[in-house]
Amino acid sequence: EYPLHRHVSGFTSSLRTSSAEAFLPTAVDLANGLHRPHQKPAILRKISAAQQLSASEVVTHLGQTVVLASGTLSVLLHCEAVGNPKPTISWAKNGEEVKYNDRMLLQPDDSLQILAPVEADVGFYACNASNALGSDSVSIAVTLAGKPLIKASRATVINTESSAVTVDIGSTVKTIQRANVTISCQVAGVPEAEVTWFKNKVKLSSAHHLHDGLLLIANVSLSDEGLYSCKAANLRGEVTESSQLLVLEPPRPLTYLEDLTAVLSSAGTSTRSVLTSPSGTKMTVSPGISALIGCAVDGHPTPNITWLYSGEPLSLQHRLLASGRILQILNISDAPDGEFSCLAQNEAGSLTQKMSLAVQEYQWSVDKLMACSASCGHKGVQLPQLRCLLDGAEVNISHCREKPKPALQPIACNRRDCPSRWMVTSWSPCTRSCSGGIQVRRVTCQRLTAKGSSAPVSNEACAQASKRPVDTQNCNRQPCVEWVASSWGQCNGPCIGPRLAVQHRQIFCQTKDGTSVSLDQCSGLPRPLSTQNCWTDVCGVHWRVSLWTVCTATCGNYGFQSRRVDCVHVRTNKPVLEHHCTWRPRPANWQRCNITPCENSTLLRGGEAVRCIGRKQGRAISQKCSTEPC
């Protein structure tokens, strides 16, 4: 009726585990447990004496191992727990929730019953008791005689705070440094199995705190990372489960970023660089330059870096270098004063480092005055010197062109009486334009007062300071010259149009008495032409045409008429060779005429007059009427 099971004998030692605080109830506790005001769950461990479990109905408590025999028809797993509030009981097999069916039954007292157990039922059954204050869990192994069975987990455990963590073999463990990690390898099997531990396939010695299937890795460091394996072996075979240990190191700041130095060396002198820090660094830069901001952090695994500007994702033009550890702002003018931050994150934690950026502004300055425009009198003023400054240093004024210029107010200066000095008027025009003339001017000694008036004083007052200027001087001492031209030469050149022949003459520069001098001395005078176009008598020709002849037809498409076209001399009216007139367009000597349809009319053709009589069947009917020439 039921599947045949293997015949097994023997038993294994009990197995226990708990995730609650250690609490083993005593008889008094059981009597008064319901009266405890607040109590975390605690599952009762009943470790009975070893006995052969081969009956058809097996009843056992948690903490024992059930070895199925061929005649086993039912297995009943008891789970009793105390706690206040009353704990809730749930069952799991090999880490997964038990799915109840007609063979897997949950009894009213929270016991788990397995009817007609088969090989697929072999595994570790855990009773989990939980309430608002905590939980407790105890396992029992259900196995067949044969190779061992290891309780394994496929969970991933991440520990970033606790100083100690315990996991089942098969889990992936990610923990911070200096924590104590315990890996539990619970084994069931008949015959009893021997447990051996390995790290990266190398057997571990007893110095690694091995005890009752537990491996303790104390004060974990990066050197402890690796694959830890538990091998359970007996005479029937062996089985191995492994856990991967990964050591986490939260992001931490560094004081130096080698990549930043390398990038900066190739970026040029117009690029500034700075490192972020947890407390925040500051950098003041000039507008328009490029800036490199480094995020110097370390951690395990390598942190992912996210850049923010004033707490928001970057929107300004930028580049990420060195796997995101360097932020390059291509034009610092795009970034008004604000705070850049880099968020470094890995599984162990996060770290934010900051950098405040201040962009210097170009500013107009009027703190200096230009030199006074006069040393005395009433017109002396000083204007403020307009300068463009950046961080107190003067720069090219073009940098401030987009800034509104401040109003410049002139300041009076050196408003005092001037010393006596010679005053002169402008020179009069020269009395002659050449060969020597005279210019004169007025020279007086005057003193300019602070009120702007000029008062004449004696010449002696000025003579003490300087020599009296002259009031007469010679002018236009150069000799008087003029251009002189010879007579025009012969008119030469082909007759190809009116006045296109050329004739020449010589031009000279000479004095009034006829002495030739250099042409440069006449350069100030209009120079006469030395070449001009001329007209010869032989070019006085034109085309002469006669009257048109009578048209050869009065209608139709064949009429034409002609005329004579001759090249004749304008003065003599005698014909000359035609090529003398080729510079003028030649008139036509024939043309078509009287091109109109002939309808019941007479046309002239070949010297004969033909009268159209009519049409018959689409063709003309005609007769000759005159054969005399016109």
Residue pairs with C-beta under 8 A, 6 or more apart in sequence:
2 73
2 116
3 116
3 118
4 70
5 68
5 69
5 70
5 71
5 72
5 117
5 118
5 119
5 144
6 68
6 69
6 70
6 144
6 145
6 146
7 69
7 70
7 145
8 54
8 67
8 68
8 69
8 70
8 144
8 145
8 190
9 52
9 54
9 69
9 145
9 190
10 52
10 67
10 145
10 190
10 191
10 192
11 50
11 51
11 52
11 53
11 65
11 67
11 190
12 65
12 67
12 141
12 143
12 187
12 188
12 189
12 190
12 192
13 65
13 192
14 47
14 63
14 64
14 65
15 63
15 65
15 124
15 139
15 140
15 141
15 151
15 186
15 188
16 45
16 63
16 138
16 139
17 137
17 138
17 139
17 184
17 186
18 43
18 136
18 137
18 138
19 134
19 135
19 136
19 137
20 40
20 41
20 42
20 134
20 135
20 136
20 137
21 40
21 134
23 39
23 40
23 42
23 136
24 42
24 45
25 33
25 42
25 44
25 82
29 82
30 82
33 39
33 82
33 83
33 84
34 84
36 84
37 84
38 84
38 133
39 82
39 83
39 84
39 133
40 83
40 131
40 133
40 134
40 135
40 136
41 81
41 82
41 83
41 87
41 129
41 130
41 131
41 133
41 134
41 135
41 136
42 81
42 82
42 83
42 129
42 136
43 62
43 79
43 80
43 81
43 127
43 129
43 136
43 137
43 138
44 61
44 62
44 80
44 81
44 82
45 61
45 62
45 63
45 138
46 61
46 62
46 63
46 78
47 63
47 64
48 61
48 64
53 60
53 66
53 67
53 69
54 69
54 71
54 72
55 71
55 72
56 71
56 72
56 73
56 74
57 72
57 73
57 74
57 76
58 66
58 72
58 74
58 75
58 76
59 76
59 78
60 66
60 75
60 76
60 77
60 78
60 140
61 77
61 78
61 79
61 80
61 140
62 77
62 78
62 79
62 127
62 138
62 139
62 140
63 138
63 140
64 140
65 140
65 141
65 142
65 143
65 188
66 75
66 77
66 140
66 141
66 142
66 143
67 143
67 144
67 145
67 190
68 75
68 117
68 121
68 122
68 142
68 143
68 144
72 117
73 115
73 116
74 113
74 114
74 115
74 116
74 117
75 113
75 114
75 117
75 142
76 107
76 111
76 112
76 113
76 114
77 91
77 111
77 112
77 113
77 114
77 125
77 127
77 140
78 109
78 111
79 89
79 91
79 110
79 111
79 112
79 127
79 129
79 138
81 87
81 89
81 127
81 129
81 136
83 129
83 131
83 133
84 131
85 131
85 132
85 133
86 131
87 129
87 130
87 131
87 135
87 136
88 129
88 130
88 131
89 110
89 127
89 128
89 129
90 97
90 127
90 128
90 130
91 97
91 98
91 106
91 112
91 125
91 126
91 127
91 128
92 98
92 125
92 126
92 128
93 123
93 124
93 125
93 126
94 123
94 124
94 151
94 152
95 126
95 152
95 153
95 154
95 155
95 168
98 104
98 112
98 125
100 106
102 115
103 114
103 115
103 116
104 112
104 113
104 114
104 115
105 112
105 113
105 114
105 115
106 112
106 113
107 113
110 127
112 125
112 127
114 121
114 142
117 142
119 144
121 142
122 142
122 143
122 144
122 149
123 141
123 142
123 149
124 139
124 140
124 141
124 142
124 149
124 151
124 186
124 188
125 139
125 140
125 141
125 142
126 137
126 138
126 139
127 137
127 138
127 139
127 140
128 135
128 136
128 137
129 135
129 136
129 137
130 136
139 151
139 186
141 149
141 151
141 186
141 188
143 149
143 188
143 189
143 190
144 190
145 190
145 236
146 189
146 190
146 236
146 237
147 189
147 234
147 236
147 237
147 238
147 239
148 187
148 188
148 189
148 193
148 232
148 233
148 234
148 236
148 237
148 238
148 239
149 187
149 188
149 189
149 232
149 239
150 169
150 170
150 185
150 186
150 187
150 230
150 232
150 239
150 240
150 241
151 168
151 169
151 184
151 185
151 186
151 187
151 188
152 168
152 169
152 170
152 241
153 167
153 168
153 169
153 170
153 171
154 170
154 171
155 167
155 168
155 171
155 172
156 171
156 172
156 174
157 165
157 167
157 171
157 172
157 173
157 174
157 175
158 174
158 175
158 248
158 347
159 165
159 173
159 174
159 175
159 176
159 179
159 248
160 175
160 176
160 248
160 250
160 347
160 348
160 349
161 176
162 179
163 178
163 179
163 180
164 179
164 180
164 181
164 182
165 173
165 175
165 179
165 180
165 181
165 182
166 181
166 182
166 183
166 184
167 173
167 181
167 182
167 183
167 184
167 243
168 183
168 184
168 185
168 186
169 183
169 184
169 185
169 228
169 230
169 241
169 242
169 243
170 241
170 242
170 243
171 183
171 243
172 243
172 244
172 246
173 181
173 183
173 243
173 244
173 245
173 246
174 246
174 247
174 248
174 347
175 181
175 220
175 245
175 246
175 247
175 248
176 220
176 247
176 248
176 249
176 250
176 348
177 220
177 221
177 222
177 247
177 248
177 249
178 219
178 220
178 221
179 219
179 220
180 216
180 217
180 218
180 219
180 220
181 216
181 217
181 220
181 224
181 245
182 214
182 215
182 216
182 217
183 214
183 215
183 217
183 228
183 230
183 243
184 213
184 214
185 195
185 197
185 213
185 214
185 215
185 230
185 232
185 241
186 213
187 193
187 195
187 213
187 230
187 232
189 232
189 234
189 236
190 234
191 234
191 235
191 236
192 234
193 232
193 233
193 234
193 238
194 232
194 233
194 234
195 213
195 230
195 231
195 232
196 203
196 230
196 231
196 233
197 203
197 204
197 208
197 210
197 215
197 228
197 229
197 230
197 231
198 204
198 228
198 229
198 230
198 231
199 226
199 227
199 228
199 229
200 226
200 227
201 227
201 229
204 210
204 215
208 215
208 216
208 217
209 215
209 216
209 217
209 218
210 216
213 230
215 228
215 230
217 224
217 228
217 245
220 245
220 247
221 247
222 247
222 249
222 300
224 245
224 247
225 245
225 246
225 247
226 244
226 245
227 242
227 243
227 244
227 245
228 242
228 243
228 244
228 245
229 240
229 241
229 242
229 243
230 240
230 241
230 242
231 238
231 239
231 240
232 238
232 239
232 240
233 239
246 301
247 300
248 300
248 301
248 346
248 347
248 348
249 298
249 299
249 300
249 346
249 348
250 299
250 346
250 348
250 349
250 350
250 351
251 297
251 298
251 299
251 303
251 344
251 345
251 346
251 348
251 349
251 350
251 351
252 297
252 298
252 299
252 351
253 277
253 278
253 296
253 297
253 351
253 353
254 296
254 297
254 298
255 275
255 296
256 296
257 275
257 294
257 295
257 296
257 322
257 325
257 326
259 294
259 321
259 322
259 325
259 326
260 273
260 275
260 292
260 294
260 296
260 322
260 325
260 326
263 292
263 321
263 322
263 326
263 328
264 271
264 273
264 292
267 290
267 292
267 328
268 290
270 289
270 290
271 289
271 290
271 291
271 292
272 283
272 285
272 289
272 290
272 291
272 292
273 291
273 292
273 293
273 294
274 281
274 283
274 291
274 292
274 293
274 294
274 355
275 281
275 293
275 294
275 295
275 296
275 355
276 293
276 294
276 295
276 296
276 340
276 341
276 342
276 353
276 354
276 355
277 353
277 354
277 355
278 351
278 352
278 353
278 354
279 354
280 339
280 353
280 354
280 355
280 356
281 354
281 355
281 356
282 355
282 356
282 357
282 358
283 291
283 355
283 356
283 357
283 358
284 358
284 359
284 360
284 391
285 291
285 332
285 357
285 358
285 359
285 360
286 332
286 359
286 360
286 390
286 391
287 332
287 333
287 359
287 360
287 361
287 362
288 331
288 332
288 333
289 332
290 328
290 329
290 330
290 331
290 332
291 328
291 329
291 332
291 357
292 321
292 326
292 327
292 328
293 326
293 327
293 328
293 329
293 340
293 342
293 355
294 325
294 326
294 327
295 305
295 307
295 324
295 325
295 326
295 327
295 342
295 344
295 353
296 325
296 353
297 303
297 305
297 325
297 342
297 344
297 351
297 353
299 344
299 346
299 348
299 351
300 346
300 348
301 346
301 347
302 346
303 344
303 345
303 346
303 350
303 351
304 324
304 344
304 345
304 346
305 323
305 324
305 325
305 342
305 343
305 344
306 342
306 343
306 345
307 314
307 318
307 320
307 324
307 327
307 340
307 341
307 342
307 343
308 314
308 340
308 341
308 342
308 343
309 315
309 316
309 335
309 338
309 339
309 340
309 341
310 338
310 339
311 339
311 341
314 327
316 329
316 334
316 335
317 329
317 330
317 331
317 334
318 327
318 328
318 329
318 330
319 327
319 328
319 330
320 326
320 327
320 328
321 327
321 328
327 340
327 342
329 335
332 357
332 359
333 359
335 357
335 359
336 359
337 356
337 357
337 358
337 359
338 356
338 357
339 354
339 355
339 356
339 357
340 354
340 355
340 356
340 357
341 352
341 353
341 354
341 355
342 352
342 353
343 350
343 351
343 352
344 350
344 351
344 352
344 353
345 351
360 390
360 391
361 390
362 388
362 389
362 390
362 395
362 399
362 400
362 403
363 388
363 389
363 390
363 400
363 403
364 386
364 387
364 388
364 389
364 400
364 403
364 405
364 406
365 386
365 387
365 388
365 389
365 394
366 384
366 385
366 386
366 387
366 406
366 408
367 384
367 387
368 384
368 385
368 387
369 382
369 383
369 384
369 385
369 411
370 382
370 383
370 384
370 385
371 382
372 380
372 381
372 382
372 413
372 414
373 379
373 380
373 381
373 382
373 413
374 380
374 381
374 413
374 414
375 414
375 418
376 414
376 416
376 417
376 418
376 419
376 448
376 450
377 414
377 415
377 416
377 417
377 418
377 448
377 449
377 450
377 452
378 415
378 448
378 449
378 450
378 451
378 452
379 452
380 412
380 413
380 414
380 415
381 410
381 411
381 412
381 413
382 410
382 411
382 412
382 413
383 408
383 410
383 411
384 408
384 409
384 411
386 397
386 405
386 406
386 408
387 394
387 397
388 394
388 395
388 396
388 397
388 398
388 399
388 400
389 395
390 399
415 450
416 450
417 447
417 448
417 449
417 450
418 447
418 448
418 449
419 447
419 465
420 445
420 446
420 447
420 457
420 461
420 462
420 465
421 445
421 446
421 447
421 448
421 462
421 465
421 466
422 443
422 444
422 445
422 462
422 466
422 468
422 469
423 443
423 444
423 445
423 446
423 454
424 441
424 442
424 443
424 469
424 471
425 441
425 442
426 441
427 439
427 440
427 441
427 473
427 475
428 439
428 440
428 441
429 439
430 437
430 438
430 439
430 475
430 476
431 437
431 438
431 439
431 475
432 475
432 476
433 476
433 480
434 476
434 478
434 479
434 480
434 481
435 476
435 477
435 478
435 479
435 480
436 474
436 475
436 476
436 477
437 474
437 475
437 476
438 472
438 473
438 474
438 475
439 472
439 473
439 474
439 475
440 471
440 472
441 471
442 471
443 468
443 469
443 470
443 471
444 456
445 456
445 457
445 458
445 459
445 460
445 461
445 462
445 463
446 454
446 455
446 456
446 457
447 454
447 455
447 457
447 461
448 454
449 455
459 468
462 468
478 521
479 511
479 512
479 517
479 521
480 511
480 512
481 509
481 510
481 511
481 512
481 517
481 521
481 522
481 525
482 509
482 510
482 512
482 522
482 525
483 507
483 508
483 509
483 522
483 525
483 526
483 527
483 528
484 507
484 508
484 509
484 510
485 505
485 506
485 507
485 508
485 528
485 530
486 505
486 506
486 507
486 508
487 505
488 503
488 504
488 505
488 532
488 534
489 503
489 504
489 505
490 503
491 501
491 502
491 503
491 534
491 535
491 536
492 501
492 502
492 503
493 500
493 501
493 502
494 501
495 501
495 536
495 538
495 539
495 541
495 580
495 583
496 582
496 583
497 539
497 583
498 535
498 539
498 583
499 533
499 534
499 535
500 533
501 533
501 534
501 535
501 536
501 539
502 531
502 532
502 533
502 534
503 531
503 532
503 534
504 530
504 531
505 530
505 531
506 530
507 527
507 528
507 530
508 516
509 516
509 517
509 518
509 519
509 521
509 522
510 516
510 517
511 517
537 571
538 580
539 580
540 569
540 570
540 571
541 567
541 568
541 569
541 570
541 576
541 580
541 581
542 567
542 568
542 570
542 581
542 584
543 565
543 566
543 567
543 568
543 581
543 584
543 586
543 587
544 565
544 566
544 567
544 568
544 573
545 563
545 564
545 565
545 566
545 587
545 589
546 563
546 564
546 565
547 563
548 561
548 562
548 563
548 591
549 561
549 562
549 563
550 561
550 630
551 559
551 560
551 561
551 593
551 594
552 558
552 559
552 560
552 561
552 593
552 604
553 559
553 593
553 594
553 603
553 604
553 605
554 594
554 601
554 602
554 603
554 604
555 594
555 595
555 596
555 597
555 598
555 601
555 603
556 594
556 595
556 596
556 597
556 598
556 603
556 605
557 595
558 605
559 592
559 593
559 594
559 595
559 604
560 590
560 591
560 592
560 593
561 590
561 591
561 593
562 589
562 590
562 591
563 589
563 590
564 589
565 586
565 587
565 588
565 589
566 575
567 575
567 576
567 577
567 578
567 580
567 581
568 574
568 575
568 576
569 576
578 586
598 612
599 612
600 612
600 614
601 612
602 609
602 610
602 611
602 612
602 625
603 610
603 612
604 630
607 627
607 629
607 630
608 624
608 626
608 627
609 624
609 625
609 626
610 622
610 623
610 624
610 625
611 622
611 623
611 625
612 620
612 621
612 622
613 621
613 622
613 623
614 621
615 621
